[in-house]
Amino acid sequence: MRFYLNLNFVRKAVAATLAGSFAFGVCLGAQTAHPAAATAESRFIDALIAKMTLDEKIGQMSQVSYKDTDPALRDPLVRQGQVGAFLFVTDPAEVNRLQHIAVEQTRLHIPILFGFDVIHGFRTIYPIPLALASSWDPALVEQVQANAAREASAAGIRWTFAPMVDIARDPRWGRIMEGAGEDPFLGSRIAEAQVRGFQGATLGAPDRILACVKHFAGYGGAAGGRDYDQADISDEQLFNVYLPPFHAAEQAGAATFMAAYMDLNGVPASGNRFLLHDVLRTDWGFKGFVVSDWETVPNLVTHGFAADPADAAARAVNAGVDMEMTSHVYRDHLAADIKSGAVSMTAIDHAVRAILEAKYNLGLFTQPYTDPARASREFLSADQRNEARIAAQRSAVLLRNEGHTLPLSKAVHSIAVIGAMADSKPDTMGSWSLAGRQSDAVTILSGIRSKLGASVDVRYAPGVELQRPQASIFDEQFPPTPQTLLTPAQRDDAFRQAIDTVKTSDIALLVLGEGQNMNGEHASRATLNLPGKQQELLEAAVATGKPVVVVLLNGRPLDITWASQHVSAILEAWYPGTEGGNAIADLLFGDAVPGGKLPVTWPRNVGQIPTFYAHTLSQSPGDRDAMYWDESSAPLYPFGYGLSYAPITIDHLLLSSPELHSGGTLNAMVTLKNTGAVDADQTVQLYTHQRAGSASRPIRELKGFVRVHLRAGETRAVTIPLHAEDLRFWSAANHAWALEPGLFDVWIGDSSTAAEHATFTLAR
């Protein structure tokens, strides 16, 4: 077979090119490499760099967008050694074809790194990242991304541009759906889990891929929630809130980082040496490579930071951007920058070395090709579908359930399923489902019909349609549900039919929220209202007097204050992915029990933004929920909140010691009891507060959590460790890290409003 013959060619060709350098051995991952392997790697990379021309080095620093490059130029660019990585190639046959050119027809036979946005699945789409964070289950998140890596690697993709670990406290920002929400501790645990899932314990496993931690750093703090806008973030917020998830991902072994789009405190992130060199490489010791975001190198000129493209190339390289994504400023100008002295050859060699090391650790020099047969085995397998269904079940958050409306009885005679997204496949999958196929998705309507069979009359009426006024940048790659109600008369008739369907049914299920293209990149909003006429549809359905249940499909908190007062049950499903319809049907009818918790504070309306739980006490802490004269300033739902079908109590908090010493651990113990009639999960959350110190500390900070499954009637003791190191913070008073002795409060409960309380002393 040609596939295996060319592997032999690779070994012989590279050995000939680097004659005498070393004999190939087993490629161990960077996280666990033996010293002898590290020496072999160094010798290999040294010999390769010594033979590279400047043009070949710059070629390795260039990532080319396959879909945006003239097809007539793709192969020549590869043959000339001008492609270090490709973006947007997902056909394994084309991956292998291009790789054959790179390995067999270039002077040094250096393989290409193929990257793609594997955000929440590849062919099988899992719940969006914000939903996965709602599971509060790092083990689940790790497994999800391991599954995604299996599918992506089967297509020849060996590098993902994930995880996004940006802290987001403004739900107007469209990319909040890609992260883990507002909290640095939860965000750090989810970041670690994603890195482990993508990369595995050892880099180079054939079913794992390189992680790329983005967007470094502060992107989630964009002014006004406007994507790409400047972020003005104090050192206190930067070090205590925005950077911890990045550091956690780096410590977990992340192989690559991505520089952000925006200005951070006046300096564009892709030209920010403080971030990319001082923090990332010097303070944290990062050894991988940094890639720019889409055209952020030439946009250093757009920012008014660089004088011209040549200056932009020099500033990016000198700041620490090793590879340029999609644009070709490096290719066009770095050689001249070297000649003028604006960039040193040492800087170029450093960048190239990091890129080659990543390829080496992936095993690309010995196994550059993908086996096309793997894709048919991995894509959308029974295991993938089953795990996608479980992930969607565990990510859903029950926001309201008055009178035990849920779960619904399967013996109901008729049910009205209402809403534009109830039978929309793309809106079940969510934004950033670029490699998924819409035909694979199970909608909520399909899931309910499959669950109930022919014995229940399931009636569907969309009622309204959703349309984003401005096209999304991804509409061409992942089209939204097409519009069919083109005239006012058609729209009025559809609305009327939906309400008539509610009137003649036993119960109404309204699927509301945002179309998937209303979230993600370049998808910020000025309001949080339900788009279109969904609010009117909801109010008309409630006015019929029939029981109404709301299921939300969305990627951010929305203004559902009216619904929270007039609807008996609300289930936040986010965008649940390929198996979303089956998972939501399981939850609605009691074959699964919701146990998710909010990773964000849910505002009452847009006027409260930003709102987050970890605020300081301020001048009048007793007035915290009454800081507006026209409405409560309390959130609609607090961070960490989520209901279940079974009440689970948390009480009898005990600490293992009244003192915690530097470098030590204190255990907090509570008793859980499931007083309900069904098995269910509870996420136990631990929060602390430092009473006094060199700076005012947040009223509460999450410092530990565990999701626990309890059988009906079960009582169990649960222990959460509290590490002294987790109490360390950046002191704005001293401009340094501090771990300060003194009195601390600790609370344990089921949300950030936890009531079980104790105190301990951090000793000197």
N, C-alpha and C positions, 0 to 999 in steps of 0.2 A: 504493500500500500504506500502511496506517495507520502502520506502523513508521517509514517515511521521512517521512511527513507530520508526525509528531509531533517528529521531530528539528528540522524547520524551526520548529515551534511553540516548542521549547525556546529556540532562538537568539533568536527575536523576543521571547519573554516576558522572558528575562533581560536582553536589551538594553533593553527598555522599563523594566524595574525599576531598572536601573542607568544610566539615561540619561546620556550624556556621559562615562561612566567610561572606556571604551576599546572598541575593536573587537576581537572575538575573533580570535585567531591560532592558530597551531599550538601545542599544549600540550606543552612539553618537560618531561622528567623532572627531579626535583630534583637528581639527581646530576650532570647535564650542562647545566643550564639556562643560556642566554646571558643576560648582564646585562640586555639589553633585555626579554627574556621575563620575567625576575625582576621588573623594574619594572612590566611590564604585570600580572603576577600580584598584586603588592602593591597596585596601584591598584584592581584588581578586588575583592580581599579587603577593602581599606579601605572602599570604597564600600558593599559588602554589609553589613559589620558596622555601619556608620553607620546603616543603615536597619532593623536588627534590633531588635525589642523584647527585653526581658529574657527573657520566656517563650520566644521563638524561639531565643535563644542557649542557654538551658538545654535546649531540645529537641535542639539539635545535640550536646549533651553526653550524650545518652541513647541507649543501645543497648537495643533491645527484643527479647526472645526470642519469636519468632513462635509456636512450639509451646506456649509457656506463657502466652500472652495470649488472653483471651476473643476468639473470632473477631468478635464484635459490636463490639469496641473497636479492632480493628486499623486499619480505614479511618479512623475519626474521629481517632485519635491522629495518623495521617499528615496528615490535612487540617488539623489544629490546629498542625502544625509541631512535634510533640512526639517525632519519631523521627529521630535523626541516623543511626542504623544499625539494621539488622535482623540477627538471628542465626537460623539454622536455616530459611532459605528456599532450597530447591534446585531448584524448578521454574521454568524460565525464563519460562513464561507468567505465573506469579504474581509473579515478580520484575518483569516489565514492567508488570503491572497496578498493583502498588503504586507503582512508579516514576512511572507516568502520573499517579497521584493527587498525588504529591509535586511533580512538575514542573508540572502543569497546574492543580491545584486549591488550591495554597497561595499565600500572598501574595508570597513571594520566590522561589518556584520552585526551591528548593534540592534537589538530588537526594539520594537515600538511598544510603548505603554498605552493601552486603550482604556479611556475613561468614560464614565457616564454618570448621570444623576440618579443613582440608586438611593432614593430617599426613604420610601416606605414600601419596598418591594421592587421586583423587576417585572417578570411576566405575571406572577401572582402578586396582587396588590394587597398590602396589609393596612391597618388603620394608620392615619396620618400621625406624624411624630407627637403632636400635642395630645392626641388620643392615647398613644402608647404611654406617654408620661402620666396620663390619667389612671393607668393601671397601677401605678406605684409599685411596679413589679420589675425590678432590674433583670431578673432571670428571664422573664418573658421577653423583655426588650432585646436582650442578648440573643435569644433564640430566634426572634423575628429577623434580626439583621444577619444572623448566620444563614438562615433560610434564603434571604435575599441574595447573599453572597454566593450561595450555591447556584442559584439560577443565573445570576449575572456572569459568573466565571464560566458557566457552561456556554455562554455566548461569546466568550473571549474577552469580556470586560474584566480588568484586573485592578481597577481603581475607581472608587466612588467619590463623589463630591458631597460627602456626608460623614459624620453627623453635623447638623447645624446646632450649635450650642449657645446661640445668642440669648441672653436673658431679655425677655420682652414684658413690659409692664403697661403697654399701650395697645389695646386690642384694635385700634384703628389701623395699626401696621399689619399689612397683609401676610407678612412672613411669620407672624406669631404661630401659625399652624405648623411650621417646620421645626419648632423647638420644643422645649420642655416647660415653658411658662416663665413664671416670675421669680422663682426661688433658686439661689445659687447652690444650696445643699442638694435639693432634689435634682436640679439640673446637672450637678456634678456626678451623681450616681447614675443618671440616665446616660450621660456622656460616656462614662467608663463602660457601661454595658454595651453601648453601640460600637465602640471601638473594639471591644473583645469579640462581639458578634461578627463584625466585618472581617477582622484580621485573624481571629483565632489565637491560640496560645503561641503559635510559631508562624512567622511570616514565611510564605512559600508553599503552604498547603494548597493543593490544586483547586480546592473548593472555597478558598478565601480570597479576599481582595484588600487592597490598601484603603484605609480610611483617610479622609481629608477633612480636618476639623475647620469649620467656618462659622462666621466670617470674622476674622481676627482684625480688630476687636472693637466692640461697642456699637455694632450695626443696629442692634435692637433698641438702642436709645435714640433713634432718629427723631429729630424735632417734629412735634405734631403727629407722630406716627407716619410721616410721609417717607415712603421708600426712597432711599438714596440721599435723603437730606442729611445735613450735618448733625453730629452728635457732640454735645457739649457736656462732658461727664467729669465730675470732680475726681481727684485721686482717691478720695474715700470711697466713692461709689464704684470707681473702676476696679480697685483692688479687692473690695469686699463683696461686690455684687456681680460685676460683669466678667471679670477674669477667672474666678474660681472654676467654672465648668471647663474652660479651655485648659487650665492647668491640670485638672483631673484627667482630661482626655490625653494630654501629653504624658502624664505619669502612667497612664494605662498602655502606653506604647504607640500612640498614633504616629503613623509613618509620614504624613504630610499635613500641612496647614494651608489654608487659603486666606489671602489678604482681602480685606473688606473693600467695599466701594467708596465709603463716605469719608468726609473729613472728621477726624477725631480731634477735638479741641484745636481746630484750625489746620491740622496737618493730615493730608490724605493718607489713609491706612496703607495703601500700596507704595507709599514713599516715606513711611514712618519708621525710621531706624530705631526709635525708642521702643516701639512695639516689637518689630521683627528681629531686632538684634539684642537690645539691652534686656528686654523682658524674656522673649521666647528663647533665645539662644544662650545669653550670658546667665541670667537668673535661673532659668528652668533647665538649661542644658539640652535643649532640643537638638537632635542630630539629623533629622529628616530634611525634606526640602519643602519650600514654600512656593505655591503657585498663585499667580494673580487671579482675580475674578475677571469676568468677561470684559475685555478691553480696558481694564483699569490702568494699564500702563500708559497708553496714549491719552487717556483721560486725565492724567496728571497735568497735561497742558490745559484741558478743559477746566480743571479746577482753578486755574490761575496759579499753579504751583511750579510747574516746569515751563521753561521758556519756549521749547520746541520739542519735537519728537526725540531728537538726539539727547537732549537734556533729560527728557522723561525716562529714556532707557537707562541712562547713567544713574539717575536718582533711584529708580526702582531696584537695580542690581545692587547698588551701594547700600540701600536700606535693608536688603535681604530677600528680595523676590527672585527666586531661582529659575522659575519657568513662567513664561508669558502665555496666558490663555487667549487663543483665537486671533488676536491682532499680531502684527509682525514688525513691531518697532525694534525688538531685539535683532531680528534678522536683517533689518534695513540699516541699523545705526550703531550696533555695538562694536563692530570692527573699527569704525571711525572713532568711537569713544575710546577704544584701546589705544589707537594711534595718537590721539590728542592727550592722553593721560587722564581723561575724566573717569575711566574705569581701569583698574589694574588687572593683569592676567591672574593674579592670585584670587581676586574676587570671582572671575570667570571659572577658574579651576575649582573653587570651593562649591559653586553652584552645580557644576557638571558632576563633581564627585558625589554630591548628595543624590542627584538624579540617578546616576549609574548604580549607586549602592542600593537604591530602592528596587531597581530592575534586577539586580543580582539577588537580593534577598527574596524577591518574588519567584526566583528560579527561571526567569525569562531567558537567560543565556543558555540554559540547558533544555528547557521545555517552553519554547516560545509560542507553540501553536495550541489551539483548542481542538478537542475531539468533537466534531459536529454531532456525533450520535448522543453526546451527553445532553444536549439541549432537549431532544425529544423525551429523554428520561426525566429530566429535572423540571421542565416547564409545566406548571399547573398540575403537578402530581397530586395524588390523593392525600399524601402527607402534607403538602403545601396548603391545599384547600382546607384540610382539617385544622391545621395550626392557624391559618388566617381566620377561621371561624372562632376559634378559642380566643385569639387575640382581640377580636372585635367584641366578644362577650365581656372580656375582662377590662376593656377600655371604656365601656359605657358608664355614664354617671346618672344615677337616678336623682333628679333635682326635687321632685315633688311627688307625693303619693297619698293624697288625702283619702281617708276612708278605705284604705287598702284597695284602691281601684285596680292596681296591678298586683299580681299578674291577672290577665284576663282569662275568663273561662273558655275552654275549647268547645263548650256546649252552646255557645252563643248562636242564635239563629242567623243573624246577619250583621255584617260589619262594613261600614263605609270607610274606605281608604282614600283620603283626600290630599291633594297637594301636587305641585308640579314635579317634585323630586321623588315622589313615592315610587314611580316606575322609570326613573332616569338612571341609566347605567353609569354615565360619567360622573353624576353627582353622588353616586354611591361610592365610587372609587376615590374621588378627591383630586385636588391639584397635585402636580408632580407625579402623575401616573404614566409617564411618557412611554415606557416600554410595555405597559399593560394593554390589553385589548378589551375594548368596551363590551364586546360580545360575550366575554367570559364572566362578567359581573352578574351577581344575583341581586336584584332590587328588593326593596322592602315589600312591595306588592307581591312579587314572585315568591319571596320567602314565606309570607303569610299564607298564600294559596297552597304552597307546598306543605306547609305545616298543618293546615286545617282540612285539606282535601275537599271533596265535593259535598261533604255534609253541611258545610257552612257557606252561606251566600256572601261572598266577598265582592263588594261593589266598588269600582274605582271611578273617580272623577277628578281630573287635575285641578279644576276650578280656576286656576290662574297659570300664567307662564312667567318665567324669570328671564330677564335679559340684561346683561351688563351694557350700559350706554356706550362705553368705549371698549373696543376689542381688547382681549388679553393678548399678551405677547406669545402665549402658548396655544392660542386657538387653532393655529394651522397644524401644530403637532398633535394636539389633543382636543378635538372639536367639542364644543358644548352641545347640549341638546338643542336641536333645531326648533325654531319658532313655527307654530302652526296657526295660532290665533292672530290673524293679520288685520282684522277690522274691529272697530269698537263693538259692532253687533256680535261678532264671533266671541269676543272677550266677555261681553255681558251674558251671552247665552251659556258659556262655559261656567261662569260664576254661578248662575242660577241653577244649572244642572247639578253642581256640586252640593249646593245647599239642599236641593230636593232629595239628593241621595242621602244626605245626613238625616233628613226628616223621616225617611222611610226605613232607616236602619236602626238596629238595637243600640249600637255604639259607633262613635266616629273616631277614627285615628287620623289626625292631621300631621302630615310630614312637612315641616317648615324649615326654613333656614336660608342658606345662600347657595347659589350655583357654584360649582367647584372653581370656575374661572373668576369668581369674585374674591378668591383667596390666593395666597402665594405671592410670588414676586410681582412688583409693579401693580399691586392690587390693594392699595390702602384706601380707607374710606373716611369720609367726614362725619358720618353718623353710624350708629349701630342698630338702626331700625331694621325690621324685617323688610327685605327688598320687595318692590312691587306692591301688589294689593293683598299680600298675605295677612297683614294685620286685620284688614276688613273681612277677609275670608274667615279668619279665626273668630272674630267677634260675631259674625253672622251664624257660624256653626254653633257657638255657645248659646246664642239667642234662641235656638230651636228647642232648648231644654234637654237635648239628648246628652248622655255622658260623652265627654270629649277627652281624649288622650293626645298629647303632643309629643312627637318624636322630632328632635332637631338634627339636621344635617348641616354642619357648618365647621369653620376652622378658627373661630374666635368667639368670645362671649358676645351675645346680642342683647338688645333691649327687649326683654321678655317680662318686664315688670307687670304689665296687664295680665299676661297669661298666668303669672305666678299667683295672682289673686282670684282668677276666674276659672282656671282649668284644674281638674282634680289630680292629673298626673302628667309629669314632664320627664322624658327620658332624653338625655344628651347622648347621641350616638356618634357625634363628630362625623367625619367621613370614614366609614368603617371598612372599606376595601372590597375586594372581589367577593368575599363570602358575607358581606355586610347584611344582605337581606335575610339570609338564614340565621345569622347571629341575633339580629334584632327580633326576629320572630321567636327565637328561643327565649329571649328575655321577656318579651311581651306576654308570652303564654306560660311562663314558669318552668321551662325546661332548662333554663340557666337563671342565675340570680345576680343582679347587678351589684358590683362591689367597687366600682371605680370612684376616685376622689378627684376633685378639681385641682389642677396644677396652677390655676390662676384665680385671683379674686374676681368675682363676677359683679360688675357695676350695675346700678339701677338704670343709669342712662349715661350718655356720652359726656355729660357735664362733670362727672366725677373723675374723669381720667386725668392723670394716672392715679389709680387706686391700688394699693397693695398692703398686705398685712404687716410687713416688717418695717413699719414707720417708727420714728422716735416718739417719746412721750409728749413732747411739745410743751407749751406753756399751760394748756388746760386739757389734760388727758381725759377728764371726766366729760368733756363736751365733744369728744371725738366723733360721735355719731350725730351731732347736732351743729355742725360747722357751717351749714347752709341754712338760711332763714326760710327758703321756699321748699325744701325737701330734705329728708334724712340724708346724711352723708355716709351712713352705714352701707356696706355692700349688700346687694341682693342675696348673694351666697358667698360665704367666706372661703378663703384658700383652704384646701384640704377637705372640703365638704362633699358628702355623698351619702345617700340613703341606701337601704337594702330592704329586701322582703322580710328580713328577720331582725328584730332589735337585738343588738349585742352590747352589753354594758361593759364599761371599763372603770374599775375602781381599785381601792386598796393600794395606792401608790406607796412603795417602799424603796428607799435608796440603800445601796450596799454599804455606804459610808457617808458620814456628814462632811467629809473632806475629799477633795480631789487634788492630787499633786501633779505638777508638770511632768509630762511623759506618761501619766497614768490613765486609768480607765475607771469610771464609776458605773455601776449597773443600776438601772431603774427597773423596778419590777411592778407589774400590775396584774390584776385578775380579770379575765374576760369571761363573760357568760352569755351564751346564745339562748335567749329566752323565747325564741320563736319556734315555729313548727317545721322549718326547712333548714337545711344546711346552708351556710352563708359565709362570706368573708368580711373581715374587719381590718382596716389599716390603722395600726396603732402609731401615733405620731408623738414625738418628743420635742418640746420647745424650751428654750432657755432665755433668760434675760440677765444681763450684768447690771447690778444695782448702781454701781458708781465706778468711775475710772477716768482715764485721761480724755475720753470723748463720750458723748451721749451714745448709748447703744440702742438698737431697735427694741421695741417693747416685747417682741417675741421673735425668735429665730429658730427655724427647724434645724435640729441637730441629730435626728435619728428617726427611723420608721421601719415598720415591718408589716407585711400583709399576711394575715393569719386566716386559715380556713377552720371553721368550727362546725361540727355536726349539731343538729337540732338538740337543744338541751345541754350541750357540752359546756363545761367550765374548764378553763386552762390558764395557767400562769405564763406570762410572757415577759421576757427580759430584753431590754434595749440598752446596749452599751453607749456610754457617753465618754468620748475621748477628750482629754484635756487639749490636745492639738486643735480640735474643732472649735475651741473657744478663742483661738488666736484671731486677731483682726488688725487691719491697717489703721493706725491712729493718725487722724488728720492733725492732731495737736503736735505729735512728735515726728510726723512724716516717716514712720517706721512701723514694722510689725510689732505687735504687743500681745503678751499673754499676762494679764494683770490679776494679781491676787485680790480676793474680796468675796462678797456675798453674791450668790446667783439664785435666781428663781428657776424652777423647772416645772413644766406642766406636761401631762400626758393625757391624750384623748383622741377623738376621732376627727378633729379638724384644728385649725389655728385658734379656735375659741375653746380649746381644751380646758377642763375645769379641775382635774386632779392635780394638786399642787404640793410642792415641797421646796425646801431650800438646801443649799450646800455651800461650802466655802472652798474656793480655789486657793490652796495654800501656797506659800512662797517656796 
